[in-house]
Amino acid sequence: MAEDGRPSGTRALKTAAAVLGAGALTGLAVEFHVLGWSSIPGNSCGGRYRPCPEGTTPTLILAFLFTFAGLAGLTVALAAFTRVRPGRAVPGALAAAGLLIALWPGWQAYLWLRGPVLDPVWQAGPDRPASVRGVGAWTIGDDAGTVVRARSDALVAYDSATGGRGWLLRAPVRESVCAMSDRVTDGIGLVAFARDEKPCDTVWGVDARSGRKVWERDLTGRTLLYGGGGVLGADADTGVAVALGEHSVHGYGLADGAVRWTAKPTAARAEGGDDAECEPVTASSAGGTTRVAVTCGPYSDFHSAWLLTLDSATGKELSRRELPVESYLNVAAVLSAEPFTLLVQENDERGLAAVLAYDDPDDPERRPVTIPLTADEEDVALSGLHPVFTARPVFRAVVTGGNLIVAAAEPGSGAPERVAAYALDDGRRVWHTDLGTTVAALAPAGRDRVAVLGESQRLWTLTTGDGRRVGEEDGTTVRDIALKLDAEPQLIGAGDDWVLVNTDGAGRPPALAVRP
């Protein structure tokens, strides 16, 4: 006590500090309880397919510790303070101040404990009618500002930032979307339609910004290879749209659909007079040239298969080279136009099943680099049993930085739980990263990066050069999307957001987006 009987200033300060500190502990307790319990998606998490954010358990443990310590400390500190300075207003104000002071550092500590997460920001309403299926998607804009999802009966545009539904373009009556161009070129996307069990022979040029049909062409159609894709393409350098017909390749004006040329490839040039007709199976256009994979001769007597290079402006054949196959092509799909990378799988079970990488497709003397789909080290898993999206197949693969980056499965494993990179110049495996969960989707993630979505609802970013993980070792938790995704959704980067596109839009959202 001071000489005049008043309490010591030092003792008053100590008890005030104790009340302030106890109030801070109580504030942390309240904050950590709220943040910890609210961070659990759907009030339940844990396990392979419904992960909790990394810091959930320590956050809740600290919440209970702070609760006991804060309440006990506050009781003792208030009692001590009122003995020094009777009254309720001042200690209450000190406790409240301590609680408020703790909120900001508590929030920062929680973010550190929790680690990065991605939260859903929108999801599109269910498909109606429920019988339709998603068959492919386009993106529009540098940051994929619009995502166009193709269903069997229509094309639907979504704002990638808000999920707002934009335009809708319906397919012709009794016809379904059977093929799409790999991308939108100069604002025009190409889409083709077919009647039930009929060839894919009606082609539209669509203004992807407004959903307006710009032009229409009917051609002598062809029946698609299952999972082939790539039957429509566009070359920005020449302004030509390319479509594959029966024994023919057609060039149309990209902007107006005007007929530019028709090429009818045969095997005569390489077979010394044999004029067997060739059936185009897949194609891509870029840089002024169109490359077309064709099979020649009747299916009952398989003849040969070739990769043709055509001038996109005129349709003139510039070069050809034989594909190393001896039986029908069950699958032929272009994985990348530049550098040209082709997936081929023939009917013969001992035949070619590989990715072919061409460093110079115009030089017939240079053999392509062959990356087998199955080898001693691992099995390359570009898709499940069949590509999920049929008009524009989406593969668990990215071609970038001179590498083919693809999902892969260890020998004896039934699920692709690793990502591997193969050099396109010699076919060697450059690196692999085991993730411990099935790879659901792969997508480019900016310069020298690739994004990997796992079935465990985690998203990793890997460097394309060496497979190094960028950011958290265990990836970023994607919250509250359990049971909302197909087995192999399409992953699309849209600025800082990620858009996920499903095929089954009746039982799951057709599209949804997550954001940091």
C-alpha positions, 0 to 999 in steps of 0.5 A: 500500500502507498503511504496515503492508504491507496493501492500500489500503482505497480500492483494495480498494473500487474493485476490489470495486465493479468485481467487483460491477458486472461481476456486475451486467452478467453478471446483466443478460445472463442475464436479458435472454437468458431474457426476450428468447428466452422472449418470442417466441411459439412460438419464432418470430415476425415478420411480419404475422400473428405479431408479436414484442413491440415490445422483442424485438430491442433486448432480444436486442441488449442481452443479447449486449452485456451478455454480452460486456461482463459476461464481459470485465469480470468476468474483469478485475475478478476478476483485479484483486481477487485481486491486492489480496485473494487468495481465492475466496469474497469475489469470488464473493460480490461477483459473485453479489451484483451479479447479484442486485442487477441482476435487479429493475432489469433486469426494469423495463427489460425491461418498458419495452422490451417494452411492453404485451402480452396473453398467453393464459391459457386456451383451451377444448377443441375442439368435439365433434362436429367438425361443429358450428359456433358461431352466437352468444354471450351474456355474463352479469354486469357483467364478463362473468363467464360467456360462453355460446357457442351452437353449432348443437347446444347452448349451452355456458357458460364461466367467463371467468376460468378457461375452466372449462366450466360447463353445457351445454344441448342442442338438441332432436333434429334441430333446430339453433339458428337465433336468439338474443336479443341479450342476457340479460335478467333472467337469461333468454336466448331461443333458437330452433330449426329443423329442416332447411329448416324455419321457426325456430319453437321458442322456449325461455326459458333460465336463463342462470346454470344452463342450465335450460330455463324455458319452451318455446313453439311458434309458426307459424314463419318462414324467416329472412333470411340474416344477419338476426338479431334475431328474439328480444328481451326488454324488462326494463321490461315483463318480456315476451319477443318472438318473430317468427312467420309474419305475426305478432309474439308476446309471452310472459312473460319469466319463465314463457313465458305468452302475453301477446299476438299482433300481426298487422301489415298494410299496411291502416293506411297504404295506405287499406284494402289489407290485405296481410299483413306479414312481420316480419324483425327486431326489438328491445325496450327501454324498454317498446317493441318495434320491428319491421321488416316487409315487406308484400305478396307477394314476387312483387309487392313492396309496402312495408316499415315500421318499427313501434313496438309497446307491449311490454306489450300488443302495441298498435301505437303508430306506424309509418313507412315504410322507404325501400326499393323491393325485397326486404330481403336483410339487416335487422339491429338494430345498437343498440336504444337509440339505435335503429340499423338495418342495411338492404340491399335486393335492388336493386343500386342500392337502399338499402344503409345504416345507418339511425339514428333519433333519435326512432323514434316520430315518423313525420315525422322521417326517419332519418339515413342512413349509406351502406355505400359512399361516395366516402370509404370503404366501411363493412365491418360484416362479411365477405361474410356474418355469421359468426355466424348466430343472433346476427350479430356486426358490426364495429361499436359504437354508443356516444357518439352515434356509429356506430364501424365498420370501413372500407376505403379506396377500392380496398382489399380489406380494412378497415384503418381504424376510422371514426366517423359521427355518428348525428345527421347522418351525417357522418364524425367521425373515422377512424384507419388501423391498417395491418392488417385489423380483425378485431373491435370491442368496447366497452372501458369508458366512452368507449372502443372496443377494436379487434383487428387481424389483426396480433395487436395490440389498440388502444384508441380514444376514441369521441369523436375516435379518439385512441389510448390507450396505445401508438401501435402497440397492445398485442401479443397473443402466441401466438394466431396460427392460433387465431382465425377471420377475424372472432371475437367480442371480449368484455371481461371485466374486465381480460381479453379473451375471443375466441369463434370459430365454428369450434371444431373446428379452433380453440379455441371460446373463449380468453382473453388477459390483461395 
